[in-house]
Amino acid sequence: MTDTFEIKLATLEDVPLILSFIKELAEYEKLSHEVVATEELLRENLFGEKACAEVVIGYLNQAPVSFALFFHNFSTFLGRKGMYLEDLFVRPEARGKGIGQSLLSYLAYLAKQRNCGRLEWSVLDWNEPAIGFYKHLGAKPMDEWTVFRVTGQALDDLAASCKNHLT
């Protein structure tokens, strides 16, 4: 039997599956303790009135085996929007079949259709298989950039410091 692979835009009914993929990805990245996402949060932020991200799901022989979550950002240098891939995950049993490349190819196609100037993402520095895979596709690491993040109490503190400047 020949494998068939299909990519579909996620729907509201896919929220439990999306959360399952997020938890599987977190486990792979040894970050399960950081997952606080719930089905309710995903419904609101992916399919609600002010949806801020999109998801595609990859099906191998009609079984869900992969997902990619992405959103638009903006490049001031390019003067137009870009696409940021937040997460891409392929279940272990489906790896090595071109699924990751198919998902990235689809996102590149979608970015071009939407007149985006670039498609970008981050990868954990220890994830050598992913880094090698991305380089093979022609992606270039942005070694001169360091990702910064503010969360939790630090985010609360930084936000509170703006009160003096609100009018």
C-alpha positions in Angstrom: 0.0 0.0 0.0 1.2 3.5 -0.8 1.1 6.0 2.0 -1.0 9.1 1.4 -0.3 12.4 3.1 -2.7 15.3 3.3 -2.5 18.7 5.0 -5.7 20.3 6.4 -6.4 23.6 8.1 -7.5 22.8 11.7 -11.0 23.5 12.8 -12.6 24.1 16.1 -13.3 20.3 16.4 -9.5 19.7 16.3 -8.8 21.5 19.5 -8.4 18.3 21.6 -6.0 16.9 19.0 -4.0 20.2 18.9 -3.6 20.1 22.6 -2.5 16.5 22.4 0.2 17.5 19.8 1.3 20.4 22.0 1.8 18.0 25.0 3.7 15.5 22.8 6.0 18.2 21.5 6.6 19.4 25.1 7.5 15.9 26.2 9.9 15.6 23.3 11.5 18.9 24.2 11.6 18.0 27.9 9.3 20.9 28.7 6.1 19.2 29.8 6.2 21.2 33.0 5.7 24.4 31.1 2.5 23.5 29.3 -0.4 25.4 30.8 -2.5 25.5 27.6 -6.1 24.2 27.9 -8.7 23.4 25.3 -10.6 26.6 26.4 -7.5 28.8 25.7 -6.9 27.1 22.4 -10.5 27.6 21.3 -10.4 31.2 22.2 -7.0 32.0 20.7 -7.1 29.9 17.6 -10.8 30.1 16.7 -12.3 32.9 18.7 -13.2 36.4 17.7 -9.6 37.6 18.0 -7.8 34.5 16.8 -4.1 35.1 16.7 -2.6 31.9 15.3 -3.5 29.1 12.9 -2.9 25.4 12.8 -2.5 22.9 10.0 -2.7 19.1 10.7 -0.9 16.5 8.7 -2.7 13.2 8.1 -0.8 10.0 7.0 -3.3 7.5 5.6 -6.0 9.5 7.2 -4.5 9.4 10.7 -3.3 12.6 12.3 0.5 12.5 12.7 1.7 16.0 12.6 0.9 19.7 13.2 2.2 23.1 12.7 1.1 26.3 14.5 2.0 29.6 13.0 1.1 33.3 12.9 1.9 36.5 11.2 4.5 39.0 12.4 5.8 42.1 10.7 9.3 43.0 9.4 10.0 46.7 9.6 13.0 46.2 7.3 10.9 44.5 4.6 7.9 46.7 5.2 5.5 43.8 5.1 4.3 40.8 7.1 6.1 37.6 7.6 5.1 34.2 8.9 6.4 32.8 12.1 6.3 29.0 12.8 5.8 28.6 16.5 5.7 24.8 16.6 6.1 21.9 14.1 5.8 18.3 15.4 5.8 15.0 13.7 5.0 11.9 15.8 7.9 9.6 16.0 6.3 6.7 14.1 5.8 9.0 11.1 9.2 10.6 11.0 11.5 9.9 8.0 8.6 10.0 5.5 9.0 13.6 4.3 6.2 14.9 6.5 8.1 17.7 8.1 9.4 18.9 4.7 5.8 18.7 3.3 4.5 20.9 6.2 7.3 23.5 5.8 6.7 23.5 2.0 3.0 24.1 2.6 3.8 27.0 5.0 6.2 28.5 2.5 3.5 28.2 -0.2 1.0 29.8 2.1 3.5 32.6 3.0 4.0 33.4 -0.7 0.2 33.3 -1.3 -0.2 35.8 1.5 2.6 38.1 0.2 4.8 37.4 3.3 8.5 38.5 3.0 9.8 35.6 5.1 9.1 32.4 7.0 11.0 32.0 10.2 11.2 29.9 13.4 13.4 29.0 16.3 14.9 25.7 17.2 16.4 24.5 20.5 20.2 24.5 20.2 20.5 20.8 21.3 18.1 19.6 18.6 20.7 18.5 16.1 18.4 16.4 14.0 16.1 19.4 13.5 19.0 21.8 12.8 20.4 19.5 10.2 17.0 19.0 8.6 16.4 22.8 8.4 19.8 23.5 7.0 19.2 20.8 4.3 16.1 22.7 3.3 18.1 25.9 2.8 17.2 27.6 6.1 19.9 29.7 7.5 20.6 30.0 11.3 20.5 33.5 12.6 23.5 33.1 14.8 23.9 36.8 15.5 20.5 36.9 17.2 19.6 35.8 20.7 16.0 35.2 21.7 14.8 37.0 24.8 11.6 36.3 26.7 9.7 37.9 29.6 7.2 35.7 31.4 5.5 35.3 34.8 6.5 37.8 37.5 9.0 39.5 35.3 6.2 40.2 32.7 3.9 41.5 35.5 6.7 43.8 36.8 7.5 45.1 33.4 3.9 45.8 32.6 3.3 47.5 36.0 6.2 49.9 35.3 4.3 51.4 32.4 1.5 52.8 34.6 3.5 56.0 35.0 3.3 56.6 31.3 -0.4 55.9 30.6 -2.6 58.8 29.8 
